[in-house]
Amino acid sequence: RDLIIDDGFIKNLVCTDFLTAPSNPARIVQAPNASHIFEAYMTPGSIIRNQKRQMIGQTILHVLVDQELKRQAPQHAHDFASYLKKREQDEPDWLKVLIGEHIRSLRYFWQIFPDVLSFRFKRWLRLRPLARLRALPATCAGFIVTVISSWLAYRFLKRGYTSYWPDTRSEGLKNLTLNNNPHHAGKPAWL
């Protein structure tokens, strides 16, 4: 009920065989001709709101997967769906309670999930030296966005809220037309 990044949850379950094995990202493959079209976040406010949503979602995933379900996985791996359904029926706000406990246990906002302030630099360090140089400004800008959005996410969760989805009407996509050329199936007309 309170999970806002369901794709991350599904990825965790799939890559770890329902949290019973080490993560194997190779289990995720791209479907041929699959696409996902969304309007780009172009303003500082829309970028911050989207990143705040990501930080809230990653925090919820951390609490759900890393702190709660990994302890339950061995005895429920054969039927995770029934376990989660029963948990929802017995205590509808169980995840919200766990999130609240997690947030109250933190001393600083940058503790909402592991590596919140370092993940961008860890990715940056894996680049080749010249690519690192080119990516440094974007990495630093991304770090600043992460600090701001993490603080906003922490404040939001500390108030007891978990449902956050900024305006996603994507007004700019109303007039989108797809190219009917079979060689460009699923690609927007401008590609």
VMD Tcl script that draws the C-alpha trace (Angstrom):
set ca {
  {0.00 0.00 0.00}
  {2.74 2.50 0.84}
  {5.24 1.36 -1.79}
  {5.76 4.07 -4.41}
  {8.59 2.47 -6.38}
  {7.14 -0.92 -7.24}
  {9.62 -1.56 -10.07}
  {12.49 -1.38 -7.57}
  {10.72 -3.86 -5.32}
  {10.10 -6.27 -8.18}
  {13.71 -5.91 -9.32}
  {14.92 -6.78 -5.81}
  {12.78 -9.91 -5.70}
  {13.69 -11.06 -9.21}
  {17.44 -10.43 -8.91}
  {17.73 -12.17 -5.53}
  {15.35 -15.10 -6.08}
  {12.91 -13.66 -3.56}
  {15.69 -12.34 -1.30}
  {17.26 -15.78 -0.79}
  {20.37 -15.34 -2.99}
  {22.93 -12.63 -3.77}
  {21.73 -10.08 -6.30}
  {22.16 -11.09 -9.94}
  {21.36 -8.03 -12.10}
  {21.81 -10.15 -15.24}
  {18.34 -11.55 -14.57}
  {16.91 -8.26 -15.84}
  {16.88 -7.95 -19.61}
  {15.39 -5.38 -21.93}
  {12.39 -6.53 -23.92}
  {12.78 -5.92 -27.67}
  {10.94 -2.81 -28.86}
  {9.94 -1.89 -25.30}
  {9.75 1.80 -24.55}
  {8.71 4.17 -21.84}
  {7.84 7.71 -22.81}
  {7.63 10.51 -20.30}
  {8.06 14.23 -20.33}
  {11.53 15.34 -19.28}
  {11.95 17.19 -16.01}
  {13.18 20.57 -17.23}
  {12.80 23.01 -14.36}
  {14.76 22.97 -11.09}
  {11.49 22.50 -9.18}
  {10.37 19.51 -11.25}
  {13.81 17.91 -10.94}
  {13.82 18.36 -7.15}
  {10.25 17.00 -6.85}
  {11.13 13.95 -8.92}
  {14.29 13.33 -6.92}
  {12.36 13.77 -3.66}
  {10.00 11.04 -4.87}
  {13.00 8.85 -5.72}
  {14.52 9.40 -2.26}
  {11.21 8.58 -0.56}
  {10.86 5.46 -2.70}
  {14.43 4.31 -2.05}
  {13.95 4.83 1.68}
  {10.77 2.77 1.64}
  {12.53 0.03 -0.36}
  {15.41 0.05 2.12}
  {13.06 -0.35 5.07}
  {10.91 -2.96 3.36}
  {13.58 -5.07 1.67}
  {16.81 -4.58 3.64}
  {15.38 -4.25 7.12}
  {12.18 -6.26 7.11}
  {11.74 -8.79 4.32}
  {15.28 -10.14 4.27}
  {14.64 -11.37 7.82}
  {11.40 -13.01 6.65}
  {12.62 -14.33 3.29}
  {13.81 -17.82 4.17}
  {10.54 -18.98 5.71}
  {8.30 -17.18 3.16}
  {10.27 -17.41 -0.10}
  {7.98 -20.16 -1.36}
  {4.94 -17.86 -1.18}
  {5.88 -14.21 -0.69}
  {2.55 -13.01 -2.07}
  {0.54 -14.79 0.64}
  {2.85 -13.52 3.36}
  {2.51 -9.90 2.19}
  {-1.26 -10.21 1.69}
  {-1.74 -11.61 5.21}
  {0.50 -8.91 6.66}
  {-1.61 -6.24 4.92}
  {-4.84 -7.80 6.21}
  {-3.61 -8.22 9.79}
  {-2.04 -4.77 10.07}
  {-2.88 -2.45 7.15}
  {-0.35 0.21 8.21}
  {2.54 -2.17 8.99}
  {4.87 -0.68 6.39}
  {4.06 2.87 7.41}
  {4.83 1.92 11.04}
  {8.20 0.46 10.01}
  {9.04 3.55 7.97}
  {8.14 5.79 10.93}
  {10.34 3.74 13.27}
  {13.21 3.93 10.80}
  {12.93 7.70 10.35}
  {12.69 8.31 14.11}
  {15.84 6.22 14.64}
  {17.92 8.47 12.38}
  {20.06 11.27 13.65}
  {20.65 12.94 10.27}
  {18.65 13.20 7.05}
  {21.46 11.67 4.98}
  {20.94 8.37 6.78}
  {17.57 7.66 5.13}
  {19.16 4.80 3.15}
  {22.73 3.54 2.71}
  {25.03 5.48 0.38}
  {22.51 8.26 -0.23}
  {25.27 10.86 -0.44}
  {27.92 8.70 -2.08}
  {26.14 6.67 -4.80}
  {26.71 9.30 -7.50}
  {30.42 9.53 -6.75}
  {30.77 5.74 -6.65}
  {29.31 5.60 -10.17}
  {31.53 8.49 -11.21}
  {34.66 6.68 -9.97}
  {33.90 3.72 -12.26}
  {34.29 5.95 -15.34}
  {37.48 6.23 -17.34}
  {39.61 9.30 -16.48}
  {38.51 11.44 -19.45}
  {34.85 10.50 -18.95}
  {35.27 11.33 -15.27}
  {36.48 14.79 -16.14}
  {33.51 15.40 -18.46}
  {31.03 14.01 -15.93}
  {32.35 15.92 -12.90}
  {30.07 18.99 -13.26}
  {26.95 16.84 -13.68}
  {28.01 14.60 -10.78}
  {28.50 17.61 -8.50}
  {25.18 19.13 -9.58}
  {23.51 15.76 -9.00}
  {25.04 15.62 -5.54}
  {23.54 19.00 -4.66}
  {20.13 17.83 -5.94}
  {20.51 14.65 -3.88}
  {21.28 16.60 -0.69}
  {18.25 18.88 -1.16}
  {15.85 16.09 -2.18}
  {17.04 13.79 0.62}
  {16.40 16.51 3.18}
  {12.93 17.12 1.69}
  {12.20 13.37 1.68}
  {13.33 13.06 5.30}
  {11.07 15.94 6.38}
  {8.15 14.46 4.45}
  {8.59 10.99 5.97}
  {9.20 12.42 9.44}
  {5.72 14.00 9.28}
  {4.28 10.51 8.80}
  {3.53 10.74 5.10}
  {4.52 8.04 2.61}
  {2.39 8.75 -0.47}
  {4.09 11.28 -2.70}
  {3.67 11.58 -6.43}
  {4.24 15.01 -7.95}
  {2.13 16.23 -10.85}
  {2.65 13.82 -13.74}
  {0.12 15.08 -16.26}
  {2.90 15.55 -18.84}
  {1.14 18.29 -20.73}
  {3.88 18.25 -23.36}
  {2.96 14.71 -24.42}
  {-0.65 15.46 -25.35}
  {0.25 15.96 -29.00}
  {2.76 13.10 -29.24}
  {2.41 10.98 -32.35}
  {4.24 7.73 -32.89}
  {5.90 6.85 -36.15}
  {4.04 4.02 -37.91}
  {7.12 2.90 -39.81}
  {7.68 -0.80 -38.87}
  {11.44 -0.15 -38.70}
  {10.81 2.39 -35.97}
  {8.03 0.57 -34.11}
  {7.48 2.04 -30.67}
  {9.80 5.01 -31.29}
  {8.47 8.58 -31.20}
  {8.06 10.27 -34.57}
  {11.01 12.58 -33.97}
  {13.55 9.72 -33.69}
}
mol new
graphics top color blue
foreach p $ca { graphics top sphere $p radius 0.5 }
foreach p [lrange $ca 0 end-1] q [lrange $ca 1 end] { graphics top cylinder $p $q radius 0.2 }
display resetview
